[in-house]
Amino acid sequence: MMKNITDVELVECEESRFVKLKQMNYVQDGVAKRWELAQVHDSVAILIYHKDRDSFVVVKQFRPPIYLKNRDGYTYELCAGIIDKECSLEQIAIEEVEEECGFRVSSLERITSFFSAVGFAGAQQTLYYVEVSDKNKVSNGGGIENESIEVIYLPTSKAKEFIFDETKGKTPGIMFGFSWWFEYKS
């Protein structure tokens, strides 16, 4: 799955489908202030537990902003997707589980929602949980269009160690999701 990244070039973004840069001017306690921010889509994320393998199903994918930080760019994440269409959050999450990870499910358990990237975007993410088995597998996953997603099975016995392994690029959502599972499901 690892792709060879070449010909990296940073240029001004003339127009964007997903991010709108803004400046917010406001008065707080009588003091005029300004804040630069990005308006972005909210999202869903899904903690997937594979019962037959006693593993979490996570995705590994290339993220250009992370590449600029570590010259690797690959992160381990929960299955997730942006909210960019008119249907329920649960339906979007169900579709993402099949598109990214190849499992067909019909319902999810809602865990909670929270804000991410609060310093510049403040996107809200809603977190779900689902259990799958080999019977739910309908494809290899990997995403749609030009997504390049690798499906990883992480044994629950290695998840706590994984959370604190700083050599692994991971998101706060995956760390919170695993911690939630150990508290409420294991």
C-alpha positions as CSV (number, residue, x, y, z in Angstrom):
1,M,0.0,0.0,0.0
2,M,2.8,2.4,0.7
3,K,3.1,4.9,-2.1
4,N,6.3,6.7,-3.1
5,I,5.7,10.4,-2.6
6,T,7.6,12.6,-5.0
7,D,7.5,16.1,-6.5
8,V,6.1,17.8,-3.4
9,E,5.2,21.4,-4.0
10,L,3.3,23.8,-1.7
11,V,1.2,26.4,-3.6
12,E,-1.5,28.9,-2.6
13,C,-5.0,27.2,-2.7
14,E,-7.0,29.3,-5.1
15,E,-10.3,27.5,-4.5
16,S,-11.4,24.7,-2.2
17,R,-14.3,22.2,-2.1
18,F,-13.6,21.3,1.6
19,V,-11.9,24.2,3.4
20,K,-12.9,27.9,3.5
21,L,-10.4,30.3,5.2
22,K,-12.1,33.1,7.1
23,Q,-11.3,35.8,9.6
24,M,-13.6,36.3,12.5
25,N,-13.7,39.8,14.0
26,Y,-15.4,40.1,17.4
27,V,-15.4,41.9,20.7
28,Q,-14.8,39.9,23.9
29,D,-15.1,41.7,27.3
30,G,-14.8,45.0,25.5
31,V,-11.7,44.1,23.6
32,A,-11.7,44.0,19.8
33,K,-10.2,40.7,18.5
34,R,-9.7,38.8,15.3
35,W,-9.2,35.1,14.7
36,E,-8.2,33.2,11.5
37,L,-10.2,30.0,11.0
38,A,-11.1,27.4,8.6
39,Q,-14.7,26.4,8.0
40,V,-14.7,22.6,7.3
41,H,-17.2,19.8,7.2
42,D,-18.2,18.0,10.3
43,S,-17.6,14.3,10.3
44,V,-18.4,10.8,11.6
45,A,-16.0,8.2,12.9
46,I,-16.6,4.6,13.7
47,L,-14.8,2.3,16.1
48,I,-15.1,-1.1,14.6
49,Y,-14.5,-4.2,16.7
50,H,-14.0,-7.5,14.8
51,K,-15.4,-10.3,17.0
52,D,-13.8,-13.2,15.2
53,R,-10.4,-11.7,15.3
54,D,-10.7,-9.9,18.7
55,S,-9.3,-6.9,16.9
56,F,-10.1,-3.3,16.1
57,V,-10.5,-2.6,12.4
58,V,-8.6,0.7,11.6
59,V,-7.5,2.4,8.5
60,K,-4.0,3.6,7.5
61,Q,-3.8,6.3,4.9
62,F,-1.6,9.1,3.6
63,R,-2.3,12.6,5.0
64,P,-0.3,15.4,3.3
65,P,-0.2,17.7,6.3
66,I,1.4,14.9,8.4
67,Y,3.9,14.3,5.6
68,L,5.0,17.9,6.0
69,K,5.7,17.2,9.6
70,N,7.4,13.8,9.5
71,R,8.1,12.9,5.8
72,D,6.1,9.8,6.2
73,G,2.5,11.0,6.2
74,Y,0.8,7.8,7.1
75,T,-1.7,7.8,10.0
76,Y,-3.7,5.1,11.7
77,E,-7.3,6.3,12.1
78,L,-10.8,5.1,12.9
79,C,-12.9,4.6,9.8
80,A,-14.4,8.0,9.2
81,G,-16.0,10.4,6.7
82,I,-17.1,13.9,6.2
83,I,-20.8,15.0,6.4
84,D,-21.3,16.3,2.9
85,K,-24.7,14.9,1.9
86,E,-28.3,15.0,3.0
87,C,-28.9,11.9,5.1
88,S,-28.6,10.8,8.7
89,L,-25.2,10.8,10.4
90,E,-25.7,7.1,11.1
91,Q,-26.3,6.4,7.4
92,I,-23.1,8.2,6.5
93,A,-21.2,6.2,9.0
94,I,-22.7,2.9,7.8
95,E,-21.7,3.8,4.2
96,E,-18.1,4.6,5.4
97,V,-17.8,1.2,7.1
98,E,-18.5,-0.5,3.8
99,E,-16.5,1.8,1.6
100,E,-13.4,2.1,3.7
101,C,-13.3,-1.3,5.5
102,G,-15.5,-3.6,3.4
103,F,-18.1,-4.5,6.1
104,R,-21.8,-4.3,5.5
105,V,-23.6,-3.3,8.7
106,S,-27.2,-2.1,9.3
107,S,-27.0,-0.2,12.6
108,L,-24.4,1.4,14.9
109,E,-24.2,2.5,18.6
110,R,-23.6,6.2,19.1
111,I,-20.9,6.9,21.6
112,T,-20.6,10.7,21.7
113,S,-19.6,13.8,19.7
114,F,-16.8,16.2,20.2
115,F,-15.0,19.1,18.6
116,S,-11.7,18.6,16.8
117,A,-9.1,21.1,15.6
118,V,-10.6,23.6,18.0
119,G,-7.8,26.2,17.4
120,F,-8.5,26.7,13.7
121,A,-11.6,24.7,12.5
122,G,-13.8,23.5,15.3
123,A,-15.3,20.7,13.3
124,Q,-17.7,18.4,15.2
125,Q,-17.1,14.7,15.0
126,T,-19.8,12.1,16.0
127,L,-18.3,8.8,17.1
128,Y,-20.1,5.4,16.6
129,Y,-19.3,1.8,17.5
130,V,-20.1,-1.3,15.7
131,E,-19.1,-5.0,16.0
132,V,-18.5,-7.0,12.9
133,S,-17.6,-10.6,12.0
134,D,-16.4,-12.4,8.9
135,K,-20.0,-12.7,7.9
136,N,-20.2,-9.0,7.4
137,K,-17.3,-8.8,5.0
138,V,-18.5,-7.9,1.5
139,S,-15.3,-6.4,-0.1
140,N,-11.7,-5.5,0.6
141,G,-12.7,-1.9,1.4
142,G,-10.0,0.7,0.6
143,G,-12.3,3.6,-0.1
144,I,-13.8,5.0,-3.3
145,E,-12.6,7.2,-6.2
146,N,-8.9,8.0,-5.6
147,E,-8.8,7.1,-1.9
148,S,-6.0,4.8,-1.0
149,I,-6.9,3.2,2.3
150,E,-5.3,0.2,3.9
151,V,-7.4,-1.8,6.3
152,I,-5.5,-2.9,9.4
153,Y,-6.6,-5.4,12.1
154,L,-5.1,-4.4,15.4
155,P,-5.5,-7.1,18.1
156,T,-7.1,-5.7,21.2
157,S,-4.2,-7.2,23.2
158,K,-1.9,-4.7,21.4
159,A,-4.2,-1.6,21.5
160,K,-3.1,-0.1,24.8
161,E,0.5,-0.3,23.8
162,F,-0.4,1.2,20.4
163,I,-2.1,4.2,22.0
164,F,1.2,5.3,23.6
165,D,3.6,4.3,20.7
166,E,4.8,7.6,19.5
167,T,6.3,6.0,16.4
168,K,2.8,5.4,15.1
169,G,1.0,8.4,13.5
170,K,-2.4,8.2,15.1
171,T,-5.4,10.5,15.7
172,P,-7.0,11.5,19.0
173,G,-10.2,9.7,17.9
174,I,-8.5,6.4,17.7
175,M,-7.0,6.9,21.1
176,F,-10.3,7.9,22.7
177,G,-12.2,5.1,20.9
178,F,-9.8,2.4,22.2
179,S,-10.0,3.9,25.7
180,W,-13.8,3.9,25.6
181,W,-13.9,0.3,24.4
182,F,-11.6,-0.9,27.3
183,E,-13.8,1.0,29.8
184,Y,-17.2,0.0,28.5
185,K,-16.9,-3.1,26.2
186,S,-14.0,-5.3,27.2
